[in-house]
Structures are given as C-alpha cells and as structure tokens.
C-alpha cells in the first residue's frame, strides 16, 4: 500500500526536531514512537521518559539528531495529576492490576494532607515489579510477566511538592493529587506508600503527566493531529534544549565547536564555578552543540554542527521550512 502523502513528503529528508505528544491511554510509549516513525517516514526516532500504557499526557519524541538530546529532556522535573483509591491494593500498584488486598479506610482530606509532608523532599522508593528497571540484566516487567518477583534496591528520588486537588470520602476514599518530582519517581509507588502511611493500602487509578520541564500538556499534540499535519508540530533542535542555559557564540567559536574543541568557560561568559550542561547557539539561534562545564573548561557532549562549517541554512529548520 502506498504511503500517505504526509509520510512521503517528510521522508524526502530526515527531520531533526522535537514533537511534544499528548499520549492517549492504551498506547505504550513504544507504540507512539512506532506511529511517528511511520508518519515521518524515518527510523531515527526515540522518546524521553516512558509513560505507562494507561497513563496519558506529555511524551517528548525526538526526531533525527535530536534523539541525542533526549537525555537532557529526560532529566527534567515532571508534573503529574493522579487519582488514588484508598483501601484497595493491586499487584501492579495501579488500576490495571488484580486486587490483592482490601481494607476499610475511614479517612478525611485532612488525614491525606497531613500524611503528605513525609513524602516531600528526598525519599527512597522501591521500583515496582512492573517497571523498566533492570535487575540481573532483565527488566522487572519482564520478570513480572513470567510470574517472578525479585528483591529491588530502593532508589533515592526527590519530590518537590504534593497537593490534594480533590477528595471523596467514599467508600472507598479517593484523592486527586498533583505531584512535582524528579526523574525516576514512580507515582504508583507514592500512592501505595501513602496508603500504608495512613494505616491501610492504596493504588493509583489514573495518571496524567502535565509537564516535563517547560513542555506542558497545553502545548502537546494528540496523535491524530500529528498524523494529519506532521510538519506543523515539529520544534527546532534549539527548542528541544530550551530549559538548558544557552550561550550565543561568535563565528570563530562556532567553527571550534563544529570540530568538538573544548572551550574555556570564561570565553563563553559563564560562571567559572557553575556546572552542568549548556546549549551553544550560533548568531541565528540555531543549536550547534551541548557542552558540559568541567571546572574552567567546557567540553562537548553532543555536537550537531557539521565539522568545519556552520549548520544547515535556515530553510532546513523544520519550522522555517514550513513558513
């Protein structure tokens, strides 16, 4: 069967860019990548920050060379809204699992709010058996499907804030929580731990990711919208790392960057005591590379600029080409 016109047009050249997807329920993150691979007619596509099949919300998908930048997106702070059901525990800690425990819980909103304080800050979480964490070279969800359960070492995560948006005393009691947290946080584990803290049990009934860094669900696109007009939803590579500090370099520096040369932090007008990644752009705002600060020197981590040359002309940028 012939490809759609949209896919044929986008397959002429590989696109480098970012798409913010509003993932629907029932789709795995891999399903989304596979759909966009077909839609854009290119194989080099990946995503930052897996969402469970039943979860919805922001999923960032990188196209072409932007796949090399996804690690910086994945590390961003995330915001979620989730519905927690108290008094019922499942084997997956969410609504897709089988019920393994039920207990009557008579709690009020104030009880939930009072318990939340112990989960703010640096907390240890045991990854659920249905997660993608590897133990002994195998992912936990693979072991879980085989009926195996293994010991998991707790992991330190940071929960910046939790609030109760709504509460229904039930039965069973239910609460809608908003959560702002670090990468690697399992909201389903938070729900289960909160139930235990209140003297019973709980599971996460639904979850929606509202944001990854500055990429919010308000700017994410449904799958149907992306398929209908794929060229209109692609953000340029510079936008993909918009949450990083950025520096505009001169022509000589741009050439040095294209060859992957280290640069003195002072020449980039950066704080010599600073650390972490920084995006280097040319004078037209196009992304050349991401550098990591290491003491007085900034070294290349990801270089997008062609060696010895400036980036492609502006019309090759996804957004400019469509103008």
KELUM-611661 format. One record per residue: residue in three letters; x, y, z of N, C-alpha, C in turn; residue number from 1. Coordinates in steps of 0.05 Angstrom, whole numbers. Example, Ala and Ser with C-alpha at 12.3 -4.5 7.8 and 13.67 -1.06 7.14 Angstrom:
2
["ALA",[264,-114,156],[246,-90,156],[264,-66,156],1],
["SER",[257,-45,142],[273,-21,143],[258,1,157],2],
REM end
This chain:
323
["UNK",[17,-24,0],[0,0,0],[18,25,0],1],
["UNK",[10,44,-16],[27,69,-18],[25,84,8],2],
["UNK",[48,97,15],[48,114,39],[30,138,35],3],
["UNK",[22,150,58],[6,174,56],[23,196,45],4],
["UNK",[10,217,34],[24,239,23],[42,253,44],5],
["UNK",[31,255,69],[47,268,91],[72,253,96],6],
["UNK",[70,226,97],[94,210,103],[113,212,79],7],
["UNK",[103,212,55],[121,214,31],[136,240,31],8],
["UNK",[122,262,37],[135,288,37],[157,290,58],9],
["UNK",[151,280,82],[171,282,104],[194,263,101],10],
["UNK",[190,242,84],[212,223,81],[233,232,61],11],
["UNK",[229,255,48],[248,264,29],[275,269,42],12],
["UNK",[275,281,66],[299,285,82],[293,279,111],13],
["UNK",[313,271,125],[309,266,154],[305,292,169],14],
["UNK",[285,292,186],[279,316,201],[293,314,228],15],
["UNK",[305,336,237],[317,338,264],[299,357,280],16],
["UNK",[285,346,300],[268,363,315],[255,348,338],17],
["UNK",[237,362,352],[223,350,375],[193,353,372],18],
["UNK",[179,332,380],[150,333,379],[140,327,408],19],
["UNK",[123,345,418],[110,341,444],[83,327,439],20],
["UNK",[81,302,447],[57,286,442],[40,285,467],21],
["UNK",[14,287,463],[-5,282,485],[-13,253,483],22],
["UNK",[1,235,497],[-3,207,494],[-31,198,503],23],
["UNK",[-45,183,487],[-71,173,496],[-68,148,513],24],
["UNK",[-89,142,528],[-90,118,544],[-91,94,526],25],
["UNK",[-78,72,534],[-79,47,518],[-55,45,499],26],
["UNK",[-39,66,496],[-16,65,479],[9,63,497],27],
["UNK",[28,46,489],[54,46,502],[70,69,490],28],
["UNK",[92,76,504],[110,97,493],[122,86,467],29],
["UNK",[127,60,466],[138,48,441],[118,50,418],30],
["UNK",[92,47,425],[71,49,404],[72,77,391],31],
["UNK",[75,97,408],[76,125,398],[100,129,380],32],
["UNK",[124,119,388],[148,121,371],[143,107,345],33],
["UNK",[132,83,345],[127,68,321],[108,83,302],34],
["UNK",[87,96,313],[68,111,297],[82,135,284],35],
["UNK",[98,149,300],[112,173,289],[134,165,269],36],
["UNK",[146,142,273],[166,132,254],[153,128,226],37],
["UNK",[129,118,227],[114,114,202],[104,141,191],38],
["UNK",[95,158,208],[84,184,200],[105,202,187],39],
["UNK",[129,202,199],[150,219,188],[168,205,168],40],
["UNK",[164,179,165],[179,165,145],[209,163,150],41],
["UNK",[216,162,176],[245,160,183],[247,142,207],42],
["UNK",[270,128,209],[274,108,230],[285,120,256],43],
["UNK",[301,141,253],[315,151,277],[297,168,294],44],
["UNK",[282,155,312],[263,168,329],[265,155,357],45],
["UNK",[262,171,378],[262,160,405],[247,178,423],46],
["UNK",[242,169,448],[227,185,467],[242,189,493],47],
["UNK",[234,209,508],[246,215,534],[225,211,555],48],
["UNK",[230,193,575],[212,190,597],[188,173,591],49],
["UNK",[190,147,596],[169,128,590],[143,134,605],50],
["UNK",[121,131,592],[95,132,605],[82,105,604],51],
["UNK",[69,96,626],[56,70,626],[32,71,605],52],
["UNK",[24,48,596],[3,47,575],[-23,61,584],53],
["UNK",[-31,58,609],[-56,70,618],[-53,100,624],54],
["UNK",[-28,110,626],[-24,138,632],[-27,155,607],55],
["UNK",[-33,181,610],[-36,199,588],[-18,223,593],56],
["UNK",[-16,241,573],[-1,265,577],[24,268,561],57],
["UNK",[41,286,570],[65,295,555],[85,272,552],58],
["UNK",[91,266,526],[112,248,519],[129,262,498],59],
["UNK",[154,267,503],[172,281,485],[185,261,466],60],
["UNK",[183,266,440],[194,248,420],[214,263,403],61],
["UNK",[238,253,401],[259,265,386],[261,253,358],62],
["UNK",[266,270,338],[269,261,310],[298,266,302],63],
["UNK",[309,247,287],[336,250,276],[357,255,298],64],
["UNK",[373,276,294],[395,281,312],[386,290,340],65],
["UNK",[361,299,342],[351,307,368],[348,283,387],66],
["UNK",[348,259,377],[349,236,395],[373,236,413],67],
["UNK",[395,249,404],[419,251,420],[416,270,443],68],
["UNK",[395,287,442],[390,307,463],[369,298,484],69],
["UNK",[357,274,480],[335,266,497],[343,263,526],70],
["UNK",[368,256,531],[376,252,559],[373,277,575],71],
["UNK",[377,300,562],[374,326,577],[344,331,582],72],
["UNK",[327,322,565],[298,326,570],[288,306,591],73],
["UNK",[299,282,591],[290,262,610],[297,269,638],74],
["UNK",[318,285,642],[326,293,669],[309,315,681],75],
["UNK",[291,327,665],[276,350,674],[256,343,696],76],
["UNK",[248,363,711],[227,360,732],[201,353,718],77],
["UNK",[185,335,730],[160,327,718],[137,334,737],78],
["UNK",[114,340,724],[89,345,740],[68,326,731],79],
["UNK",[53,315,751],[32,295,746],[7,303,761],80],
["UNK",[-15,292,751],[-40,292,766],[-50,263,766],81],
["UNK",[-55,253,790],[-63,225,792],[-86,221,812],82],
["UNK",[-103,201,806],[-125,193,824],[-117,169,840],83],
["UNK",[-118,171,867],[-110,150,885],[-135,139,898],84],
["UNK",[-138,112,898],[-160,99,912],[-149,85,936],85],
["UNK",[-160,92,960],[-151,81,985],[-167,56,993],86],
["UNK",[-154,38,1006],[-167,14,1016],[-166,-10,997],87],
["UNK",[-155,-6,974],[-153,-27,954],[-124,-27,943],88],
["UNK",[-111,-50,945],[-84,-53,934],[-84,-73,910],89],
["UNK",[-68,-68,890],[-67,-85,867],[-38,-95,863],90],
["UNK",[-34,-116,847],[-8,-127,844],[10,-110,826],91],
["UNK",[-2,-90,812],[14,-72,796],[16,-44,807],92],
["UNK",[2,-40,830],[1,-14,844],[-16,6,829],93],
["UNK",[-29,-3,807],[-47,15,792],[-73,1,785],94],
["UNK",[-90,14,770],[-116,3,763],[-116,-20,744],95],
["UNK",[-94,-25,731],[-93,-47,712],[-88,-75,724],96],
["UNK",[-81,-75,750],[-73,-100,763],[-97,-114,777],97],
["UNK",[-91,-138,787],[-110,-153,802],[-110,-144,831],98],
["UNK",[-133,-143,843],[-135,-135,872],[-123,-157,889],99],
["UNK",[-104,-149,906],[-91,-168,924],[-97,-162,954],100],
["UNK",[-110,-140,959],[-117,-133,987],[-138,-112,988],101],
["UNK",[-157,-115,1007],[-177,-95,1011],[-180,-90,1041],102],
["UNK",[-182,-65,1049],[-186,-59,1077],[-202,-33,1079],103],
["UNK",[-221,-33,1098],[-237,-9,1102],[-220,14,1113],104],
["UNK",[-222,37,1100],[-207,60,1110],[-226,84,1112],105],
["UNK",[-229,94,1136],[-245,118,1141],[-226,141,1145],106],
["UNK",[-221,156,1124],[-202,178,1125],[-215,203,1113],107],
["UNK",[-205,226,1121],[-214,251,1111],[-192,265,1095],108],
["UNK",[-199,286,1082],[-179,301,1066],[-156,310,1084],109],
["UNK",[-162,319,1108],[-141,329,1126],[-122,306,1133],110],
["UNK",[-131,281,1134],[-113,259,1140],[-93,256,1117],111],
["UNK",[-103,258,1093],[-85,255,1070],[-65,278,1069],112],
["UNK",[-75,302,1073],[-57,325,1072],[-36,324,1094],113],
["UNK",[-44,313,1117],[-25,311,1139],[-3,291,1134],114],
["UNK",[-10,270,1119],[10,249,1113],[29,256,1091],115],
["UNK",[21,275,1074],[38,281,1050],[65,293,1057],116],
["UNK",[67,307,1080],[92,320,1087],[116,302,1088],117],
["UNK",[111,277,1096],[134,258,1099],[144,249,1072],118],
["UNK",[130,255,1050],[138,247,1024],[151,269,1007],119],
["UNK",[153,293,1019],[165,315,1005],[195,317,1011],120],
["UNK",[211,321,991],[240,322,994],[253,297,982],121],
["UNK",[276,290,992],[290,266,983],[278,241,997],122],
["UNK",[266,223,981],[254,199,993],[264,175,978],123],
["UNK",[263,152,991],[270,127,978],[246,112,968],124],
["UNK",[247,102,944],[226,87,932],[236,60,923],125],
["UNK",[221,39,927],[227,13,915],[213,11,889],126],
["UNK",[228,8,866],[215,7,840],[195,-16,839],127],
["UNK",[171,-11,827],[151,-32,825],[160,-54,806],128],
["UNK",[149,-78,809],[157,-101,792],[149,-96,763],129],
["UNK",[131,-78,758],[122,-74,730],[138,-51,717],130],
["UNK",[160,-42,729],[176,-20,718],[196,-31,698],131],
["UNK",[210,-12,685],[230,-19,665],[258,-21,677],132],
["UNK",[261,-19,703],[287,-21,716],[298,-49,712],133],
["UNK",[324,-51,707],[337,-77,703],[349,-88,728],134],
["UNK",[344,-114,733],[356,-128,755],[368,-154,743],135],
["UNK",[394,-158,747],[407,-181,735],[405,-182,705],136],
["UNK",[405,-158,692],[404,-157,663],[376,-160,651],137],
["UNK",[356,-163,667],[328,-166,656],[311,-144,668],138],
["UNK",[292,-134,652],[274,-113,662],[254,-126,681],139],
["UNK",[247,-110,701],[228,-120,721],[202,-128,709],140],
["UNK",[192,-113,690],[165,-120,679],[166,-147,664],141],
["UNK",[189,-154,653],[192,-180,640],[191,-202,661],142],
["UNK",[204,-198,683],[204,-218,705],[175,-220,716],143],
["UNK",[162,-198,719],[135,-198,730],[116,-214,712],144],
["UNK",[119,-211,685],[102,-225,667],[107,-255,668],145],
["UNK",[132,-262,676],[139,-291,679],[131,-302,707],146],
["UNK",[118,-285,723],[109,-294,749],[131,-293,770],147],
["UNK",[153,-279,765],[175,-277,784],[174,-250,799],148],
["UNK",[183,-251,823],[186,-226,839],[214,-228,852],149],
["UNK",[229,-206,849],[257,-205,859],[260,-182,878],150],
["UNK",[281,-183,894],[288,-161,912],[296,-137,895],151],
["UNK",[287,-113,903],[295,-88,889],[306,-69,909],152],
["UNK",[329,-58,902],[342,-38,919],[326,-12,918],153],
["UNK",[322,1,940],[308,27,939],[325,48,925],154],
["UNK",[311,67,912],[325,88,898],[317,115,910],155],
["UNK",[336,133,910],[330,160,921],[319,178,899],156],
["UNK",[296,189,904],[283,208,885],[277,233,901],157],
["UNK",[270,254,887],[262,279,900],[234,287,892],158],
["UNK",[217,291,912],[190,301,907],[189,330,917],159],
["UNK",[186,348,898],[187,376,904],[162,386,918],160],
["UNK",[139,376,909],[114,385,921],[92,365,915],161],
["UNK",[73,362,934],[48,346,931],[25,362,942],162],
["UNK",[3,361,929],[-21,375,939],[-46,358,933],163],
["UNK",[-66,360,950],[-92,347,945],[-109,366,929],164],
["UNK",[-116,359,905],[-133,376,888],[-163,370,893],165],
["UNK",[-169,346,900],[-197,338,906],[-198,314,924],166],
["UNK",[-220,311,938],[-222,288,956],[-251,279,958],167],
["UNK",[-255,252,958],[-281,240,960],[-279,219,982],168],
["UNK",[-294,222,1005],[-291,203,1027],[-300,175,1021],169],
["UNK",[-314,171,998],[-322,144,991],[-346,134,1005],170],
["UNK",[-347,107,1009],[-325,88,1005],[-323,79,975],171],
["UNK",[-298,71,967],[-273,76,981],[-264,105,979],172],
["UNK",[-248,115,998],[-239,142,995],[-221,145,970],173],
["UNK",[-223,169,958],[-207,174,934],[-197,203,935],174],
["UNK",[-172,206,926],[-160,233,926],[-147,238,899],175],
["UNK",[-149,262,889],[-134,271,865],[-110,287,875],176],
["UNK",[-87,278,867],[-62,291,876],[-48,304,853],177],
["UNK",[-35,327,858],[-16,338,839],[11,334,851],178],
["UNK",[30,325,834],[57,318,843],[77,331,825],179],
["UNK",[97,344,837],[120,354,822],[144,339,832],180],
["UNK",[159,326,815],[180,308,824],[203,306,804],181],
["UNK",[224,293,813],[248,288,796],[243,265,778],182],
["UNK",[261,263,758],[261,239,741],[265,214,758],183],
["UNK",[252,192,750],[256,167,764],[236,163,786],184],
["UNK",[218,182,791],[197,179,812],[174,162,801],185],
["UNK",[165,143,817],[142,126,810],[118,136,826],186],
["UNK",[99,148,812],[75,159,826],[58,136,837],187],
["UNK",[58,113,824],[43,90,834],[55,80,860],188],
["UNK",[82,81,863],[94,74,888],[88,94,910],189],
["UNK",[87,120,902],[79,141,921],[51,135,931],190],
["UNK",[33,128,913],[5,122,921],[4,99,941],191],
["UNK",[19,77,935],[19,54,953],[31,61,980],192],
["UNK",[53,76,980],[66,84,1005],[48,102,1021],193],
["UNK",[33,119,1008],[15,137,1022],[-8,122,1035],194],
["UNK",[-18,101,1022],[-38,84,1034],[-28,71,1059],195],
["UNK",[-3,61,1058],[8,48,1082],[12,68,1104],196],
["UNK",[21,93,1097],[25,113,1117],[-1,121,1132],197],
["UNK",[-24,116,1118],[-50,122,1130],[-62,98,1143],198],
["UNK",[-46,77,1146],[-56,53,1161],[-71,33,1144],199],
["UNK",[-68,35,1118],[-83,16,1101],[-67,10,1076],200],
["UNK",[-80,13,1053],[-67,8,1027],[-80,27,1007],201],
["UNK",[-68,27,983],[-79,45,962],[-67,36,935],202],
["UNK",[-80,46,913],[-68,42,887],[-74,67,870],203],
["UNK",[-59,70,849],[-62,93,831],[-82,85,809],204],
["UNK",[-105,99,809],[-126,91,789],[-120,103,762],205],
["UNK",[-110,128,761],[-105,140,735],[-82,160,739],206],
["UNK",[-68,166,716],[-45,184,718],[-44,200,692],207],
["UNK",[-39,226,695],[-35,244,672],[-9,260,676],208],
["UNK",[10,259,658],[34,276,660],[28,303,649],209],
["UNK",[30,323,665],[23,350,657],[47,365,645],210],
["UNK",[71,357,652],[94,372,642],[120,357,646],211],
["UNK",[139,361,628],[167,354,631],[182,380,627],212],
["UNK",[194,390,649],[207,416,647],[187,437,639],213],
["UNK",[194,453,618],[176,474,609],[156,464,587],214],
["UNK",[158,438,580],[139,427,560],[114,417,574],215],
["UNK",[92,432,570],[68,425,584],[48,412,565],216],
["UNK",[28,400,578],[7,386,562],[-9,405,545],217],
["UNK",[-9,431,553],[-24,451,537],[-12,454,509],218],
["UNK",[14,447,506],[27,451,480],[33,424,467],219],
["UNK",[23,402,479],[27,376,467],[4,370,447],220],
["UNK",[11,353,428],[-8,347,405],[-19,319,406],221],
["UNK",[-45,315,403],[-56,289,401],[-45,274,376],222],
["UNK",[-45,248,377],[-35,232,355],[-48,239,328],223],
["UNK",[-75,241,328],[-89,247,303],[-80,273,291],224],
["UNK",[-75,293,308],[-66,319,297],[-38,317,285],225],
["UNK",[-21,301,297],[6,297,286],[5,283,260],226],
["UNK",[-11,262,258],[-13,247,233],[-25,264,211],227],
["UNK",[-44,281,217],[-57,298,197],[-38,319,186],228],
["UNK",[-20,330,202],[-2,352,193],[24,350,208],229],
["UNK",[40,329,202],[65,325,217],[84,348,217],230],
["UNK",[86,362,194],[106,384,192],[100,407,211],231],
["UNK",[75,410,219],[67,434,235],[74,431,265],232],
["UNK",[81,407,274],[84,403,303],[113,400,311],233],
["UNK",[132,402,292],[160,397,299],[173,422,309],234],
["UNK",[186,420,332],[202,441,344],[231,438,335],235],
["UNK",[244,460,330],[272,460,322],[290,449,344],236],
["UNK",[314,439,338],[332,428,358],[338,448,381],237],
["UNK",[340,474,375],[346,493,396],[323,493,417],238],
["UNK",[298,489,408],[276,489,426],[276,464,443],239],
["UNK",[288,442,433],[288,417,448],[304,420,474],240],
["UNK",[324,438,474],[340,442,498],[336,470,510],241],
["UNK",[312,480,507],[306,507,516],[308,510,546],242],
["UNK",[307,489,561],[310,491,590],[338,491,600],243],
["UNK",[358,488,582],[386,490,589],[395,519,587],244],
["UNK",[415,527,603],[427,553,599],[438,554,570],245],
["UNK",[437,577,557],[446,579,530],[464,602,525],246],
["UNK",[483,598,507],[503,618,501],[504,621,470],247],
["UNK",[504,645,460],[508,650,432],[538,655,427],248],
["UNK",[550,639,409],[579,640,404],[584,656,378],249],
["UNK",[609,666,376],[616,680,351],[625,661,330],250],
["UNK",[632,671,307],[638,654,284],[663,636,289],251],
["UNK",[683,647,302],[707,631,307],[701,608,327],252],
["UNK",[685,615,347],[677,595,367],[660,574,354],253],
["UNK",[642,582,336],[624,563,323],[640,543,307],254],
["UNK",[662,552,294],[679,534,279],[693,514,298],255],
["UNK",[702,524,320],[716,507,340],[696,487,351],256],
["UNK",[671,495,356],[650,477,366],[645,455,345],257],
["UNK",[644,462,319],[638,442,299],[659,420,298],258],
["UNK",[684,426,307],[704,405,308],[705,392,336],259],
["UNK",[687,400,354],[686,387,380],[709,396,399],260],
["UNK",[720,420,394],[741,430,412],[730,439,439],261],
["UNK",[745,435,459],[738,445,486],[742,476,485],262],
["UNK",[727,490,502],[728,519,503],[731,528,532],263],
["UNK",[746,549,537],[747,560,564],[720,570,572],264],
["UNK",[712,564,596],[686,574,607],[685,604,606],265],
["UNK",[708,616,612],[709,646,612],[702,658,585],266],
["UNK",[711,644,563],[705,655,537],[676,654,530],267],
["UNK",[661,637,544],[632,635,540],[616,652,559],268],
["UNK",[631,668,575],[618,686,594],[600,671,614],269],
["UNK",[610,647,622],[595,631,642],[608,633,669],270],
["UNK",[593,628,689],[603,628,717],[624,606,719],271],
["UNK",[649,613,726],[670,593,728],[665,572,750],272],
["UNK",[647,578,768],[641,559,790],[615,543,783],273],
["UNK",[604,548,759],[580,534,752],[586,506,742],274],
["UNK",[565,490,738],[569,463,728],[544,455,712],275],
["UNK",[546,433,698],[523,423,683],[525,430,654],276],
["UNK",[503,423,639],[503,427,610],[495,455,603],277],
["UNK",[505,463,579],[497,489,568],[494,486,538],278],
["UNK",[474,499,526],[469,498,497],[484,520,484],279],
["UNK",[499,514,462],[513,534,447],[499,538,421],280],
["UNK",[492,564,415],[477,571,391],[493,590,374],281],
["UNK",[487,590,347],[500,610,330],[484,636,331],282],
["UNK",[493,656,316],[481,682,318],[453,683,305],283],
["UNK",[444,661,293],[416,660,283],[399,642,301],284],
["UNK",[409,635,324],[393,620,343],[391,590,338],285],
["UNK",[409,580,320],[408,551,314],[427,536,333],286],
["UNK",[419,513,341],[435,497,360],[459,485,347],287],
["UNK",[483,490,358],[507,479,348],[515,454,364],288],
["UNK",[512,456,391],[522,434,408],[512,438,436],289],
["UNK",[515,417,452],[511,419,481],[538,412,493],290],
["UNK",[548,430,510],[573,426,524],[568,422,554],291],
["UNK",[587,408,566],[586,404,595],[609,420,608],292],
["UNK",[602,435,629],[623,450,643],[638,433,663],293],
["UNK",[664,433,661],[681,417,679],[703,435,689],294],
["UNK",[698,449,711],[717,468,721],[719,491,702],295],
["UNK",[744,499,695],[748,523,677],[743,517,648],296],
["UNK",[738,491,641],[735,483,613],[707,472,608],297],
["UNK",[697,478,584],[671,467,574],[678,447,552],298],
["UNK",[669,423,555],[675,402,535],[650,393,521],299],
["UNK",[652,385,496],[629,377,480],[616,351,490],300],
["UNK",[590,351,492],[575,326,498],[560,316,474],301],
["UNK",[546,335,460],[532,329,435],[537,351,416],302],
["UNK",[549,345,393],[554,365,372],[536,360,348],303],
["UNK",[521,380,340],[503,377,317],[514,391,293],304],
["UNK",[531,411,297],[541,427,274],[560,409,257],305],
["UNK",[558,411,230],[577,397,213],[605,406,218],306],
["UNK",[625,389,217],[653,396,222],[663,416,202],307],
["UNK",[673,438,213],[685,459,196],[666,477,182],308],
["UNK",[640,474,188],[620,491,175],[599,499,194],309],
["UNK",[584,519,186],[561,527,202],[538,507,197],310],
["UNK",[517,508,214],[495,490,210],[481,495,183],311],
["UNK",[463,477,175],[449,479,150],[435,506,148],312],
["UNK",[429,516,124],[415,542,121],[389,542,136],313],
["UNK",[379,566,144],[354,568,159],[331,553,148],314],
["UNK",[329,552,121],[305,539,109],[304,509,115],315],
["UNK",[326,497,125],[325,468,131],[314,463,158],316],
["UNK",[312,484,175],[299,480,201],[270,473,197],317],
["UNK",[259,454,212],[232,446,208],[212,468,207],318],
["UNK",[214,487,227],[194,508,229],[197,528,206],319],
["UNK",[222,535,198],[226,554,177],[218,543,150],320],
["UNK",[223,517,146],[217,505,120],[187,507,115],321],
["UNK",[171,506,136],[142,506,132],[130,534,128],322],
["UNK",[147,555,133],[137,582,132],[128,589,103],323],
REM end
